[in-house]
Amino acid sequence: MKIKLIKVSKTPSDFEIKTDKITFKGFIQYDSDKLFRLNAEIKGSVAVICDVCAEDYNMNVNEKVDFFISNGLYESSNESLVDVVEAMDGEADLDEILVSELELIKSDYNTCPKCREN
């Protein structure tokens, strides 16, 4: 799902993306200058590999996602650390953001229930 940033206002625009095992639901709204705030939750399950026994298992996911999307290159006037995703074509690709967030979850240290018990 792509959202044209020029159409996003200060009023939050709700969105929901569902796959067979994941729901990505939240809102996007204009914040200031070229920044748009994305606030959402990722819920469901994702297939991951246990870092202890190397077996595949489905991990329950319940993650909050809160960051900014910049319409073009992000240039900070101060040195504050802010999570910003740059949208170079004037569109926020929410499918791509979901895939990126799921890859971050998969790349974390994951332990299956069997290995946690032992």
N, C-alpha and C positions, 0 to 999 in steps of 0.2 A: 504494500500500500504506500503510494507516494502522496505526499501532501505539499502543495505549492505554498511556500512560506509567505508569499505576498498576500495570500487569502486568510492568513491566521491573524486574529485580532487579540485584544486584551481579554476578551471573553473566551474562557477555555473551550477548546474544540475536543470533544471526546472521541476516542477511537478504541477499537477492539480488533485484535487479530487472533484467530483461533486456528490451531493445527490439531492433529489427532491427539496430541498429548499435552500441548502447551496453550495457555491463554495469556496474551499480552494486552493489557487493558489500562487505559489512563487518559491523560489529556495533554494537549500542547497549546501554549498560549504565548502571545507576544510579550516580551519583558521590557527591553529597552534597546535602543540603537539597532544593531543587527542581530540581537539575541532573542531566542525563543526558548521557553522553558518546557522541558518534557518531564512529566511526572507520571509514573506508571508502576504496575506490578506484573511480574512474571510468575505464573502459577502453573503447576502441573508436574510432569515427570520427564526426565531426560536420561538417555542412555549414557553412562560413563564407565570408565575402566577403573577398577580398584587399584590403587597405587601399592598395595601390599601383596595381593595374590594375583593381580593382572586379569581377574575375571570381570566380564561385563555385568552390570546391574543397572536397574532403573532407580535413579535418585529423585526424591521429591524436591521440588523447587518452589520456593515462596520468597522471591526477591523483590525489593523495592528498587526502582530505577529513577533517579532524579538528577538531571544535568541540563546543560544548555546546548542548543543548536545554533551555530552562527551561519548567517546567510552570506557565505564567502569566507575569506580568510579572517581568522580571529586575531585581532591585535589589541592587547590589553594596555590600558593607559596606566595601570598600576601593576604591582607585582603579586597580586593576590592569586592564589591557586584555585582555579575554577575548572570543573570538568566541562569541556566544550567539544562538541563534534562539529566539524566544518562541513557545510553543505555547499558544494561548489557550483551546482547547477540551479540553485533557487528552490530545490525540493528536498524535503526530509523523507528519506526512504526508510519507513518504519520496519519493513521486512528485513532490510540489511542491518538495522540497529538491533533487532531481535536476534538475528543470527550471531552478531558480534557478542552480545551479552551472553548467549548460550555457550559460545566458544570460551568466554572467560570463565564461566562456571565449570565447564569440562576441564579446563586447564588447571584448575585449583587442585589441591591435594585431596583426593577422594578415597574414603575407606568404606568398603561394603559392610553390611550388617554382620556377616559371619566374622570378619576380621576385627570388628569393633568388640565383639564378644570375647575374643581370644586374647 
